[in-house]
């Protein structure tokens, strides 16, 4: 398994925002089917949700990433907010 992460810190190297990710437990019309898209697009979609839907959301990554020394393959609820912040930093640095 290849790991990706972000930042200059050895505990959190850079992340592949183009990897596949599924945003789950989010209503889509009459269903709550998971949407599979890029990690960046999934994080942006989560950011646009209202608070109750953000709390219920689950973001599952194509492969695990290294975050502050921990390997993580799934985020839930407000823990996804940590990715929102990192995505903003990544986009600002482009």
Protein Blocks (a to p, Z undefined) as FASTA:
>chain_A
ZZddedjbfklccddfkbccddehiaehjbccdcdddfklmmmmmmmpcfklmmmpccdd
fbdcdeehiacfbdehjllmmmmmmmmmmmmmZZ
